[in-house]
Amino acid sequence: YYYADQGFSLRVSAPITNDISTTFRYNYKELKYSSDSYYKLSQPYRRLVDGSPFLQSTVSQTLTYNTLDSATLPHEGILASVTQEIAGLGGDSRFYKISGRARGYYTVSDDMDLIASLAASGGHVASIDGSSLHVFDQFALDSNDIRGFADSGIGPRMRGDPIGGTTYFTASAEATFPLPGVSQDSGFRGGFFVDGAKDGFFDGCTAGLNRTGKAAAKNGWAGFVADNGADRLTVRDLITGGNTAYGAIIRNLNTLKIQAGRYGTDRQGILAVGNGYEGLYVENVSNLEVVAYDGRYPQFSGSVNSGGLTIKNSQDGIVKNVRAGNNAAGNAAIPNKYSGIYLENTVRMVVSNSVLSGNGGEGILVKSTVPSCTSLNSLYLGTDATGTAAVPNGYGGAWIDAPNVNVTGCLASGNKSNGIVFYENATGNIKACKAGTDKTGTVALPNGNKGIAIGGAKDWTVSGCVLSGNMQEGISTYRGASRGTVTGCQMGLGAKGEKLGNKYAGAWIGDGSSSIEVSSNTIANNASSGVSVSGAFNISILGSTITDCAGQGIAVYGGASEVLVQDIVIKGCKYSAVGISGANTQKVDVLRMTSDNNEWGGIQVDGAHHCRIEDNVILNYTGCGISFYNGAHDNTILSNNVGCKPGFPTQAIYTGWAAMGAWGGASKNTFGVIGRGNTLASGSQMGVYLNDDSTLGNRVRGNSMYMTQGLGIDIGGNGPDSNDLTDSDSGPNRKQNYPTLTKGFGTGKINIAYRGAANRTILVDLYSVDPSRDAGSEPGKAFLGTVTLATNASGIASGIFTASTAGLRITAVATDSLTGDSSEFSINGTSG
C-alpha cells in the first residue's frame, strides 16, 4: 500500500519550576492510503484504503521533568515525560491516549568516564465513544523505541501488515564509554545495551464487518492473525465477523488473554455475521484466558461451517463467562454449525459460568487421548442465561471423549439430543448437574434423548444429579461402558419432589455395560421402568427407592447376568417390582428388597435361570407375589416374606391370587429349603401355585404358610388333588403324590404312609397346621421335621414321626429326591 500525510502542529511550552515544564500541542493531519494489491491487504488496511482520506485532530499536553547535567552528554540526572492526548475535535479519530518515558543517568567511574543509564516507557490508548480504533490511532514501535527493528517492526500483525497495539512497554539498560583514539568532542562513544519491549495488546478493533458493524466486509482468510511465537498477547473487544475462514486465529503463544469481543456477530451481538470457520481458533498456547471484561462477554456465534471457539494442543487455560451459539443476552440462538466450544488435546482447562446453547452440534466437545484434567463448571448447555427456557443445541449439551474430565453444577437441558455424553475415552465425574429440568430443578425442560449418556466410558461417577423430564432415559450406559457409579441422583422427580418423569426408564444399563453400581438413588414417575438392565453384566442396584413407575420397578432382560438388586424399596409401580426375563438372562440376585403396592406383584422371572430371590418383603399386590414362567429354571427362593411383614405372619397384607407360582414350563426351581423357608400370608387364594404339564421339578420345602382360605400348594389350580397308585400321571410337578397321615400309637406319634413310583427316595416334610382352619388340605404353618422314606418295588413306603405334643394337627409335603417334584399338602392328621 501507499501512504501519505500532511498537516500542521501548533505548540506552546512554559516552565513550571526549574526542573518541570509543560507543553501543549494541537495536531491536525490528513492521511491517505492507496494500493495496487488491494486483495493482498489485511482487513484493517483494506478499510483504510476504502475510507481514505482520513482526518485526525488531536490536543495533547506533556509534562516534562529534567535534572540532566548536560543536554548532549549527561552523566547524572533524570529526563522523564508524560503525555496525554485526546482526539475528537473533528476528524475521524476518537480516542484518549496516555504515554510516558523516563531515562536516568549515573556515572559508574569518573576515571574511565563510564556512564550507565536505565530507561522505560509505556502507553495505552482507548476509544472514547465505543467505536473501533484505526490502525494509525494505535502505537507502532520501531527503532526509536527498540534498536534494531524497522518502522512498526514490533507488535501484532495481520497477514504481515503491522496493525499496532493499544498498550506497550519498553525497557533499556545501557553503559557507554570513550573510544580509544577518538576525541570526546566528536560525540562518538562505545556502548553496551539491552533493550526489551512488549506491544501485545489489541483493543476495540473490527475485522470483517463494514463500518456499521452489522454486515460483512469479508477478509479472504481471517480477520485477525497472531502466529509469531510472541510471549504475551491481550485481545480485548475484537469484533470479527463475515470472514471467509476464521474470525481470528492465534497460535504459538506463551500467554494469551481474550477479553470480551464478538466473534461471528454484529457489534451488538444480536445478528449473525458468521465467519466461514471458527470465530476464534487457538492452538499451541499456554496460560490462556478467555473472559469477560467490564460486564461484556466473549461471544462465539454464527460460524457458518464450523464451531464457535476451538482450542487445540494448549494448556493451563480458563474460559469463563462466554456466550457460544447464542446472542449477547444469552436468550436466543445464533447457531454455530458445530460445537460452541471444542477442546482437543488440551490440558488443565477450566470452562465455567458460560451459556453454550443454540449450536448445531454440542454446546461443548472435549476430545483427547491423554489425561486432560479438564473442569466444566456451572455451564448452561441448551438453555438461556436464566436457565428457564430452552435454547437447544442440535446434538447435545456436552460431549466428553477425553480422560480425567470433571463436570460440576452444569445445567444440560432443552437439547435436541442428550444432555451430557461421556464417550469411549472419557473418565471422570459428573456431579450436581441437572439434565432435563430448568435451573431450579422443579420444571421439566426435556432433552430430546437422554439426560446423561455413558457410551463406552470407563472409570466414571455420576453423583447428586437431577435426571428428570427427558424424552428418553434419565441416564443410559451403552457400548460396553464399565467401572462406573451412579449415586445420590433423582430420576423422574424434581428437586423438591415434583413429578417430572422421564419418558423411558429412569436408568438404562445395557449394551455390554459391566461393573456398574447404581446406588442410593431416588427414582419415580418414569413412563417405563425405574431401572432397566439389558445385556449387561456385573451390575449392582443398591440402597435406592423406586416409586410410581409405569413399568416395572427394575427390569432385567436381554441376556443380562450377574446382577445384584439389594436393599431396594419399590412401591406403586404398574407392573411388578422386579422383572427378570429372557432365556439367556441369568444369575440375578434380588436380596432384601421391599415391594409394596406394585400391581402385578413383587418379582416376575420370565425364562431366566440361576437367580437368587432371598430375604425380600412383598406386600399389597393383585397378581402373584413371586412368579416363574416361560421356562424359568434353577432359581432359588429363600427366606422371603410374601403378604406379610417380617415377624407378623398372621397380619396378611396381600390381595393377590397367589403368593408364589410357577407355570409355562418353569422347572427345577427351589421354593424354600429346610431352615430357610419362605413365610407366606394371604387372606385368600394360594400359597404356591404350579401349573402346566411342562412345569416340573419344583421343590417346595421348609415354608411357613398362613393362608386363611386357599390351599398352601395348588398343583394345577383345581383344588386338592387325589393320589394315583403309581404316581404315573402327568401334570405340573408330575402331580407328585402326597403322603397319608394317621394318628399313631404313643404320645406325639403320627404314621406316614406313601405310595408312588417304585424305588424312589421320598422326603416327607411335616408341618403344624393352623387349628382355626377346617380340617382338610390346610397349609403348613410351622416346619416340624423331615422323614426320609424309600419306596419298594411296588412304590410303597411308610414311617413314623414323633411330634413334641399330642393332639397336634399336622400336614405334610412329599418331595421326590430324584425328580425334585414336591406335592400338595396332605390331608391333616393328628399326633397321638
C-alpha positions in Angstrom: 0.0 0.0 0.0 1.0 3.7 -0.3 0.7 6.2 2.4 1.0 9.9 2.6 0.1 12.5 5.2 0.1 16.2 5.5 -0.9 18.7 8.2 0.3 21.1 10.8 1.1 21.3 14.5 0.8 24.2 17.0 2.9 24.1 20.2 3.4 26.2 23.2 5.7 25.4 26.2 6.2 27.0 29.6 8.4 26.3 32.6 6.7 25.5 35.9 9.8 25.1 38.1 13.5 24.9 37.3 13.1 21.1 36.6 9.5 20.9 35.4 7.9 22.3 32.3 4.7 21.7 30.3 3.9 21.7 26.6 0.5 22.0 24.9 0.0 20.9 21.2 -2.7 20.9 18.6 -2.1 18.5 15.7 -4.1 18.3 12.5 -3.3 15.7 9.9 -4.8 14.3 6.7 -3.8 10.6 5.9 -4.2 9.0 2.5 -4.0 5.3 1.7 -4.0 3.6 -1.7 -2.9 0.2 -3.0 -2.2 -1.7 -6.3 -2.7 -5.0 -4.5 -5.9 -4.5 -2.6 -6.8 -8.1 -2.2 -3.5 -8.9 -0.6 -4.0 -6.5 2.2 -5.4 -7.4 5.6 -8.8 -6.2 6.5 -7.7 -3.2 8.6 -5.7 -1.9 5.6 -8.4 -2.5 3.1 -10.6 -0.4 5.4 -8.0 2.3 5.3 -7.9 2.2 1.5 -11.7 2.2 1.3 -12.1 5.1 3.7 -9.2 7.2 2.5 -8.6 10.1 3.2 -8.8 10.4 7.0 -8.6 13.4 9.1 -7.1 13.4 12.6 -7.4 16.2 15.0 -5.8 16.0 18.4 -5.0 18.0 21.5 -2.2 16.9 23.8 -0.3 18.0 26.9 3.1 16.9 28.0 4.6 17.3 31.5 8.5 17.1 31.5 10.9 16.6 34.4 14.6 17.3 33.6 17.5 17.2 36.0 20.2 16.3 33.5 23.6 17.8 34.0 24.2 18.1 30.2 21.9 18.1 27.2 24.5 16.5 24.9 26.4 14.0 27.2 24.6 13.7 30.5 26.5 11.9 33.3 23.9 12.4 36.1 20.2 13.2 36.3 16.7 12.1 35.0 14.7 13.0 32.0 11.0 12.0 32.2 7.8 13.0 30.4 4.1 12.1 30.5 1.8 12.9 27.6 -2.0 12.9 27.4 -3.6 13.2 24.0 -7.3 13.4 23.0 -8.7 13.0 19.5 -12.2 14.0 18.8 -12.3 17.7 17.9 -13.4 17.0 14.4 -11.8 14.4 12.2 -12.2 10.6 12.1 -10.4 9.6 15.3 -12.0 9.3 18.7 -9.5 8.2 21.4 -7.7 9.0 24.6 -4.1 8.2 24.7 -1.5 8.4 27.6 2.2 7.6 27.3 5.3 8.2 29.2 9.0 7.6 29.1 11.9 8.2 31.5 15.7 7.7 31.5 18.2 8.1 34.4 22.0 8.5 34.2 24.7 7.6 36.6 28.5 7.8 36.4 29.9 4.5 37.3 33.6 5.5 37.1 35.0 9.1 36.7 38.4 7.8 35.8 37.0 5.6 33.0 34.2 8.1 32.1 31.8 5.1 32.3 28.2 6.2 32.3 25.3 3.9 33.0 21.6 4.6 32.2 18.2 2.9 32.7 15.1 3.7 30.7 11.5 2.7 30.5 8.4 3.7 28.5 4.8 2.7 28.1 1.5 3.8 26.8 -2.2 2.9 26.4 -4.9 4.1 24.0 -8.7 3.5 24.2 -11.7 4.6 22.3 -13.7 7.4 23.9 -17.1 6.5 22.3 -17.0 2.7 21.8 -16.0 2.9 18.1 -13.1 0.9 16.7 -9.6 2.4 16.7 -7.9 2.9 13.4 -4.5 1.4 12.8 -3.0 4.9 12.8 -4.5 5.6 16.2 -2.6 2.8 17.9 1.0 2.5 19.0 3.6 1.2 16.5 7.1 0.7 17.9 10.2 1.0 15.8 14.0 1.5 16.1 13.4 4.7 18.1 12.0 2.5 20.8 13.9 -0.7 20.4 17.2 -0.6 18.5 17.4 -3.0 15.6 13.8 -3.0 14.5 12.3 -1.5 11.4 9.4 1.0 11.5 6.3 -0.7 13.0 8.5 -3.7 13.4 7.2 -4.7 16.8 3.7 -5.7 17.7 0.7 -7.6 16.3 0.4 -8.2 12.6 -2.4 -9.3 10.3 -1.3 -11.1 7.1 2.1 -9.5 7.6 0.7 -5.9 8.0 1.5 -4.1 11.2 -1.7 -3.2 12.9 -0.2 -1.7 16.1 -1.3 -2.2 19.7 -3.3 -0.5 22.3 -0.7 -1.0 25.1 3.1 -1.2 25.1 6.0 -1.3 27.5 9.7 -0.9 26.8 12.8 -1.1 28.9 16.5 -0.5 28.3 19.8 -0.7 30.1 23.0 0.9 28.7 26.6 1.6 29.5 28.8 4.0 27.4 32.5 4.6 27.5 35.1 6.7 25.5 36.6 5.0 22.4 40.4 4.9 22.4 41.8 7.4 19.9 38.5 9.1 19.4 38.1 12.7 20.6 35.4 13.3 23.1 34.3 16.3 21.2 33.4 14.1 18.2 30.4 12.7 20.1 31.3 9.1 19.3 31.4 6.7 22.3 31.3 2.9 22.7 28.5 1.2 24.5 26.7 -2.0 25.6 22.9 -2.1 25.7 19.9 -4.4 26.3 16.5 -3.4 25.1 13.1 -5.1 25.5 9.6 -4.3 24.6 6.0 -5.6 24.8 3.4 -4.4 22.4 0.8 -7.2 22.6 -2.4 -5.5 23.5 -5.1 -5.3 20.8 -8.2 -3.5 21.8 -11.5 -2.5 20.3 -10.9 -3.3 16.6 -13.2 -4.6 13.9 -12.3 -7.2 11.3 -14.5 -8.5 8.6 -17.5 -6.1 9.2 -18.4 -2.9 7.5 -18.4 0.5 9.2 -21.9 -0.1 10.6 -20.7 -3.3 12.2 -23.8 -5.1 11.1 -22.8 -6.6 7.7 -19.8 -8.5 6.3 -16.9 -6.8 4.6 -15.1 -10.1 4.5 -11.4 -10.8 4.6 -10.2 -13.5 2.2 -9.0 -15.7 5.1 -9.0 -14.5 8.7 -10.0 -11.3 10.4 -7.2 -11.4 12.9 -4.0 -13.5 13.0 -1.3 -13.8 15.6 1.2 -16.6 14.9 4.8 -15.5 15.7 5.8 -17.2 18.9 5.4 -14.0 20.9 5.5 -14.1 24.7 2.2 -12.4 25.5 -0.9 -11.1 23.8 -4.1 -9.5 25.0 -7.0 -9.0 22.7 -9.9 -7.0 24.0 -13.3 -6.3 22.4 -12.3 -7.6 19.0 -15.3 -7.6 16.6 -14.6 -10.1 13.9 -17.3 -11.5 11.6 -18.0 -12.3 8.0 -14.5 -13.5 7.2 -14.1 -16.2 4.6 -12.3 -18.5 7.0 -11.6 -17.6 10.7 -12.7 -14.7 12.7 -9.3 -14.9 14.5 -6.6 -17.4 14.6 -3.9 -17.3 17.3 -1.1 -19.8 17.6 2.2 -20.4 19.4 2.0 -18.0 22.3 3.1 -18.3 25.9 0.3 -16.2 27.4 -2.9 -15.2 25.7 -5.8 -13.1 27.1 -9.1 -12.8 25.2 -11.3 -10.2 26.9 -14.9 -9.8 25.7 -15.3 -9.4 21.9 -17.8 -10.6 19.2 -16.6 -13.5 17.1 -19.3 -14.1 14.4 -21.9 -11.4 15.2 -22.5 -7.7 14.7 -21.2 -5.3 17.3 -24.2 -5.6 19.5 -24.1 -9.4 19.5 -27.6 -9.6 18.1 -27.2 -10.5 14.5 -25.2 -13.3 12.9 -22.3 -12.1 10.7 -20.7 -15.5 10.6 -17.2 -16.4 9.8 -16.6 -19.3 7.5 -14.9 -21.4 10.2 -14.3 -20.8 13.9 -14.9 -17.4 15.4 -11.7 -18.0 17.3 -9.1 -20.7 16.7 -6.4 -21.1 19.3 -3.5 -23.6 19.0 -0.3 -24.3 21.0 -0.9 -21.7 23.6 -0.1 -21.8 27.3 -1.7 -19.7 30.1 -4.9 -18.9 28.2 -7.7 -16.7 29.4 -11.0 -16.2 27.6 -13.0 -14.0 29.9 -15.5 -11.1 30.2 -14.4 -7.5 30.5 -16.3 -4.8 32.3 -19.5 -6.8 32.0 -19.1 -7.7 28.4 -19.0 -11.4 27.5 -16.8 -13.0 24.8 -19.3 -14.2 22.2 -18.6 -17.0 19.7 -21.6 -17.5 17.5 -22.8 -17.7 13.9 -20.0 -19.8 12.5 -21.1 -21.0 9.0 -19.1 -24.2 8.6 -17.5 -25.0 12.0 -17.7 -24.2 15.7 -17.5 -21.0 17.7 -14.3 -21.4 19.8 -11.7 -24.1 19.1 -8.7 -24.6 21.4 -6.1 -27.3 20.4 -2.9 -28.6 21.9 -2.9 -25.9 24.6 -2.6 -26.0 28.4 -3.4 -24.1 31.6 -6.5 -22.2 30.4 -9.6 -20.5 31.8 -12.7 -20.0 29.7 -15.3 -18.1 31.7 -18.5 -16.1 31.1 -18.7 -17.0 27.5 -21.6 -17.0 25.1 -21.3 -19.6 22.3 -24.2 -20.2 19.8 -26.4 -17.5 21.2 -26.8 -13.8 21.3 -25.2 -11.4 23.8 -28.2 -11.6 26.2 -28.0 -15.4 26.1 -31.7 -15.8 25.3 -31.8 -16.6 21.6 -29.8 -18.8 19.2 -27.2 -17.6 16.8 -26.0 -21.1 15.8 -22.6 -22.2 15.1 -22.8 -25.1 12.6 -21.0 -27.5 15.0 -19.9 -27.1 18.7 -20.0 -23.9 20.7 -16.6 -24.8 22.2 -14.2 -27.5 21.0 -11.2 -28.6 23.1 -8.8 -31.0 21.6 -5.7 -32.4 23.4 -5.8 -29.7 25.9 -4.5 -30.0 29.5 -5.7 -28.3 32.7 -8.5 -26.3 31.1 -11.4 -24.8 33.1 -14.6 -23.8 31.3 -17.2 -22.2 33.6 -20.2 -19.9 34.0 -20.9 -19.8 30.3 -24.0 -20.2 28.1 -23.2 -22.7 25.4 -26.6 -23.1 23.8 -28.1 -22.8 20.3 -25.4 -24.6 18.5 -25.9 -27.0 15.6 -23.7 -29.6 17.3 -22.8 -29.8 21.0 -22.6 -26.9 23.5 -19.1 -28.1 24.2 -17.0 -31.0 22.8 -13.9 -32.2 24.7 -11.7 -34.7 22.8 -8.3 -36.2 23.9 -6.5 -39.4 24.2 -4.2 -38.2 27.1 -5.3 -37.1 30.6 -6.8 -33.6 30.1 -7.5 -32.5 33.6 -10.5 -30.5 32.3 -13.2 -29.0 34.5 -16.6 -27.9 33.2 -18.3 -25.9 35.9 -21.7 -24.1 36.1 -22.4 -24.2 32.4 -25.8 -23.7 30.7 -25.9 -26.3 28.0 -29.1 -26.0 25.9 -30.9 -23.2 27.9 -30.9 -19.4 28.0 -28.9 -17.5 30.5 -31.6 -17.6 33.1 -31.8 -21.4 32.9 -35.6 -21.3 32.5 -36.1 -21.6 28.7 -34.7 -23.9 26.1 -32.2 -22.6 23.5 -31.4 -26.1 22.1 -28.1 -27.4 20.9 -28.8 -29.5 17.9 -26.8 -32.5 19.0 -26.4 -32.3 22.8 -25.2 -30.2 25.7 -21.7 -31.7 26.3 -19.8 -34.5 24.6 -16.8 -35.7 26.5 -14.3 -38.0 24.9 -11.2 -37.4 27.0 -9.7 -38.8 30.2 -9.9 -37.0 33.5 -12.8 -34.6 32.9 -15.0 -33.3 35.8 -18.4 -31.8 35.1 -19.9 -30.0 38.1 -23.0 -27.9 38.6 -24.0 -27.7 35.0 -27.5 -27.4 33.5 -27.8 -29.6 30.5 -31.4 -29.3 29.4 -33.5 -28.5 26.4 -31.2 -30.0 23.9 -32.4 -31.9 20.8 -30.4 -35.0 21.7 -28.6 -35.9 25.0 -27.7 -33.6 27.9 -24.2 -34.9 28.7 -22.3 -37.7 27.0 -19.3 -39.5 28.4 -17.8 -41.4 25.4 -15.1 -44.0 24.8 -12.0 -42.3 26.2 -13.9 -40.4 28.9 -13.1 -40.8 32.6 -14.0 -38.6 35.4 -17.1 -37.3 37.3 -20.4 -35.7 36.6 -21.6 -34.1 39.8 -24.5 -32.0 41.0 -25.8 -31.4 37.4 -29.4 -31.1 36.2 -30.4 -32.7 32.9 -34.0 -32.4 31.7 -35.2 -29.7 34.1 -34.8 -25.9 34.4 -32.3 -24.3 36.7 -34.5 -24.7 39.8 -34.9 -28.4 39.1 -38.7 -28.1 39.6 -39.9 -27.7 36.0 -39.3 -30.1 33.1 -37.1 -28.8 30.3 -36.6 -32.0 28.4 -33.6 -33.2 26.4 -34.8 -34.9 23.2 -32.9 -38.1 24.1 -31.2 -38.9 27.4 -30.2 -36.8 30.3 -26.8 -38.4 30.6 -25.4 -41.0 28.2 -22.3 -43.1 29.0 -21.1 -44.6 25.8 -18.2 -46.9 26.3 -16.5 -44.8 29.0 -14.7 -46.4 31.9 -13.9 -45.2 35.4 -16.6 -42.6 35.9 -19.0 -41.4 38.6 -22.4 -39.7 38.3 -23.5 -38.2 41.6 -26.0 -35.9 43.1 -27.7 -35.1 39.8 -31.3 -34.4 38.9 -32.0 -36.5 35.8 -35.7 -35.9 35.1 -38.2 -34.9 32.4 -36.2 -36.3 29.5 -37.8 -37.8 26.4 -35.8 -41.0 26.9 -33.9 -42.2 30.0 -32.6 -40.1 32.8 -29.2 -41.9 32.4 -28.2 -44.6 29.9 -25.0 -46.7 29.6 -24.0 -48.4 26.3 -21.1 -49.6 24.1 -19.6 -51.5 26.9 -19.4 -48.7 29.5 -17.8 -50.0 32.6 -16.4 -49.3 36.1 -19.0 -46.7 36.8 -21.2 -45.5 39.7 -24.5 -43.7 39.7 -25.3 -42.5 43.2 -27.4 -39.9 45.0 -29.4 -38.9 41.9 -33.0 -38.2 41.4 -34.6 -39.7 38.3 -38.1 -38.7 37.4 -38.5 -36.3 40.3 -37.8 -32.6 40.6 -35.5 -31.0 43.2 -38.5 -30.6 45.6 -40.2 -33.9 44.7 -42.2 -32.7 41.7 -43.4 -35.4 39.3 -41.1 -35.0 36.3 -40.9 -38.5 34.9 -38.6 -39.5 32.0 -40.4 -40.9 29.0 -38.4 -44.1 29.2 -36.6 -45.6 32.2 -35.0 -43.6 35.0 -31.8 -45.5 34.3 -30.9 -47.9 31.5 -27.8 -50.1 31.8 -27.2 -52.0 28.7 -25.3 -52.9 25.5 -22.5 -54.8 27.1 -22.1 -52.5 30.1 -20.3 -54.0 33.1 -19.1 -53.4 36.6 -21.6 -50.6 37.3 -23.1 -49.7 40.6 -26.4 -47.8 40.8 -26.8 -46.9 44.5 -28.7 -44.6 46.9 -30.9 -43.0 44.2 -34.5 -41.8 44.3 -36.3 -42.9 41.2 -40.0 -42.2 40.5 -42.7 -41.4 37.9 -40.9 -42.7 34.9 -43.0 -43.9 31.9 -41.2 -47.2 31.7 -39.1 -48.9 34.4 -37.3 -47.3 37.2 -34.1 -49.1 36.3 -33.6 -51.3 33.2 -30.6 -53.7 32.8 -30.3 -55.2 29.3 -27.4 -57.2 28.0 -25.1 -56.0 30.8 -23.2 -58.0 33.5 -21.8 -57.4 37.0 -24.3 -54.7 37.7 -25.3 -53.7 41.3 -28.5 -51.8 42.1 -28.3 -50.9 45.8 -30.0 -48.9 48.5 -32.4 -47.0 46.3 -36.1 -46.1 46.4 -38.2 -46.6 43.3 -41.8 -45.5 43.2 -44.8 -44.9 40.9 -43.2 -46.0 37.6 -45.5 -47.0 34.7 -43.5 -50.2 34.0 -41.6 -52.4 36.4 -39.6 -51.0 39.2 -36.5 -52.8 38.0 -36.4 -54.7 34.7 -33.5 -57.2 33.9 -33.5 -58.7 30.5 -31.7 -59.2 27.2 -29.1 -61.7 28.4 -28.0 -59.7 31.5 -26.1 -61.7 34.1 -24.5 -61.3 37.5 -26.9 -58.6 38.5 -27.4 -57.8 42.2 -30.6 -56.0 43.4 -30.2 -55.4 47.1 -31.8 -53.2 49.9 -34.2 -51.6 47.4 -37.7 -50.2 48.2 -40.1 -50.4 45.3 -43.6 -49.0 45.6 -46.6 -48.2 43.4 -45.4 -49.4 40.0 -47.8 -50.5 37.4 -46.3 -53.9 36.8 -44.0 -56.0 39.1 -41.4 -54.6 41.4 -38.7 -56.6 39.7 -39.0 -58.3 36.3 -36.3 -60.7 35.2 -36.8 -62.0 31.6 -35.1 -63.9 28.8 -33.9 -67.4 28.4 -30.3 -66.1 28.3 -30.7 -63.9 31.3 -29.1 -65.5 34.4 -27.6 -65.0 37.8 -29.8 -62.2 39.0 -29.9 -61.9 42.8 -32.7 -60.0 44.4 -31.9 -59.6 48.1 -33.6 -57.6 50.9 -35.9 -55.8 48.6 -39.3 -54.4 49.8 -42.1 -54.4 47.3 -45.3 -52.6 48.3 -48.4 -52.0 46.2 -46.9 -52.9 42.9 -49.9 -54.0 40.9 -48.6 -57.2 39.2 -46.6 -58.5 42.1 -43.2 -58.5 43.6 -40.8 -60.5 41.4 -41.5 -62.0 38.0 -39.0 -64.3 36.4 -39.8 -64.9 32.7 -37.5 -67.6 31.3 -34.4 -66.6 33.3 -32.3 -69.0 35.3 -29.9 -69.4 38.2 -31.4 -66.4 40.1 -31.5 -66.0 43.8 -34.6 -64.4 45.4 -33.9 -64.1 49.1 -34.9 -62.1 52.2 -37.4 -59.9 50.4 -40.7 -58.5 51.7 -43.6 -58.4 49.2 -46.9 -56.7 50.1 -50.1 -55.4 48.6 -50.4 -56.8 45.0 -53.1 -58.1 42.8 -51.1 -60.6 40.8 -48.6 -63.2 42.1 -46.0 -62.2 44.7 -43.1 -64.2 43.2 -43.7 -65.9 39.9 -41.7 -68.1 37.4 -42.8 -68.9 33.9 -41.8 -69.5 30.2 -39.2 -72.0 31.1 -37.5 -70.2 34.0 -35.4 -72.7 35.8 -32.8 -73.4 38.5 -33.8 -70.4 40.5 -33.8 -70.3 44.3 -36.4 -68.6 46.5 -35.4 -68.4 50.2 -36.4 -66.5 53.4 -38.9 -64.2 51.7 -42.0 -62.7 53.4 -44.8 -62.6 50.9 -48.1 -61.0 52.0 -46.8 -60.1 55.5 -44.1 -58.1 57.2 -41.3 -59.9 59.0 -42.4 -61.0 62.4 -46.1 -60.6 61.7 -47.2 -63.6 59.7 -50.8 -63.6 60.8 -51.3 -60.0 59.6 -51.8 -60.5 55.9 -51.1 -57.5 53.7 -52.0 -59.1 50.4 -54.7 -59.1 47.8 -53.2 -61.2 45.0 -54.2 -64.6 43.8 -51.0 -66.4 44.8 -48.0 -65.7 47.0 -45.6 -67.7 44.7 -46.1 -69.6 41.5 -44.5 -71.4 38.6 -46.1 -72.2 35.2 -45.3 -72.3 31.5 -42.5 -74.8 31.8 -40.8 -73.2 34.8 -38.8 -76.1 36.2 -36.2 -77.1 38.8 -36.9 -74.0 40.9 -36.4 -74.2 44.7 -39.2 -72.6 46.8 -37.5 -72.7 50.2 -35.2 -75.2 51.8 -35.2 -76.5 55.3 -34.0 -73.8 57.6 -34.5 -71.0 55.0 -38.1 -71.3 54.1 -40.4 -68.5 52.9 -43.2 -67.0 55.0 -46.4 -66.7 53.0 -49.6 -65.0 54.2 -52.9 -64.4 52.5 -56.5 -63.7 53.0 -57.5 -65.8 50.0 -56.2 -68.0 47.1 -53.0 -70.0 47.1 -49.6 -70.1 48.8 -47.7 -71.8 45.9 -49.3 -72.3 42.5 -47.9 -74.7 40.0 -49.5 -75.2 36.5 -48.9 -76.6 33.0 -47.6 -80.1 32.2 -44.1 -78.9 31.4 -43.7 -77.2 34.8 -41.6 -79.9 36.5 -39.1 -80.5 39.3 -40.1 -77.5 41.5 -39.2 -78.1 45.2 -41.4 -76.6 47.8 -39.8 -77.2 51.3 -39.5 -75.6 54.7 -42.0 -72.8 54.1 -44.4 -71.3 56.7 -47.9 -70.6 55.2 -50.5 -68.6 56.9 -53.3 -68.8 54.3 -56.8 -68.2 55.8 -58.7 -69.7 52.9 -56.8 -71.0 49.9 -54.5 -74.0 49.5 -50.9 -73.8 50.6 -49.8 -75.6 47.5 -52.1 -75.9 44.5 -50.9 -78.1 41.6 -53.0 -77.4 38.5 -55.1 -74.7 40.1 -58.1 -77.0 40.5 -58.2 -77.5 44.3 -56.9 -80.6 46.2 -55.7 -83.4 44.0 -56.1 -87.1 44.5 -53.2 -89.5 44.6 -52.8 -92.3 42.0 -51.4 -95.7 42.8 -48.1 -95.5 41.0 -47.8 -91.7 40.7 -47.5 -92.1 36.9 -49.9 -89.3 36.0 -48.7 -86.2 34.2 -49.2 -82.6 35.0 -47.4 -79.8 36.9 -44.6 -81.4 39.1 -45.9 -84.7 37.6 -48.8 -84.4 40.1 -46.5 -85.7 42.8 -48.4 -87.9 45.3 -48.6 -86.6 48.9 -48.3 -88.8 52.0 -51.2 -90.1 54.1 -51.1 -89.2 57.8 -52.8 -91.1 60.6 -52.7 -90.9 64.4 -50.0 -93.2 65.8 -49.6 -95.1 69.0 -47.8 -93.2 71.7 -47.5 -89.6 72.6 -46.9 -87.3 69.6 -46.7 -90.2 67.2 -48.1 -89.9 63.7 -48.0 -92.6 61.0 -46.8 -91.8 57.5 -47.9 -93.9 54.5 -46.7 -93.2 51.0 -47.4 -94.8 47.6 -46.0 -93.7 44.3 -43.1 -94.6 41.9 -41.0 -97.6 42.8 -37.5 -97.4 44.2 -37.5 -93.7 45.0 -36.3 -91.7 47.9 -39.1 -89.5 49.2 -38.5 -86.6 51.6 -41.6 -86.0 53.8 -41.6 -82.6 55.4 -44.1 -82.2 58.3 -45.7 -79.0 59.5 -48.1 -77.9 62.1 -51.5 -76.6 60.9 -53.4 -73.5 62.0 -56.1 -75.0 64.3 -58.5 -72.3 63.4 -59.0 -73.7 59.9 -61.3 -76.5 59.0 -59.8 -79.9 58.7 -58.6 -80.8 55.2 -55.6 -80.0 53.0 -54.6 -76.9 55.0 -51.2 -75.3 54.5 -48.4 -76.0 56.9 -47.7 -73.2 59.3 -44.5 -74.2 61.1 -42.0 -76.8 59.9 -41.6 -79.7 62.4 -39.2 -82.1 60.7 -38.4 -84.4 57.8 -38.8 -88.2 57.5 -36.9 -89.9 54.6 -38.8 -92.8 53.0 -37.6 -95.3 50.4 -40.3 -96.9 48.2 -40.1 -100.6 47.4 -40.6 -102.2 44.1 -44.3 -101.7 44.5 -43.8 -98.0 45.2 -44.8 -98.3 48.9 -43.1 -96.8 51.9 -44.0 -95.9 55.5 -42.6 -94.3 58.5 -43.3 -92.7 61.9 -42.8 -89.1 63.0 -42.9 -88.0 66.7 -44.2 -84.6 67.4 -43.4 -82.6 70.5 -47.0 -82.8 71.8 -50.1 -85.0 71.5 -53.2 -83.9 69.6 -51.2 -81.6 67.2 -52.8 -81.2 63.8 -50.1 -82.0 61.2 -49.8 -81.9 57.4 -47.0 -83.0 55.1 -45.4 -82.4 51.7 -43.6 -85.2 49.8 -40.7 -84.4 47.5 -39.2 -86.9 45.2 -35.4 -86.5 45.6 -34.8 -87.8 42.0 -37.2 -85.5 40.1 -37.3 -82.7 42.6 -41.1 -82.7 42.4 -43.0 -81.6 45.5 -46.6 -82.5 46.2 -49.5 -80.6 47.6 -50.1 -80.6 51.3 -51.6 -83.9 52.6 -54.9 -84.2 54.4 -54.3 -83.3 58.0 -53.5 -85.9 60.6 -53.4 -85.7 64.4 -50.5 -86.7 66.5 -51.1 -89.4 69.2 
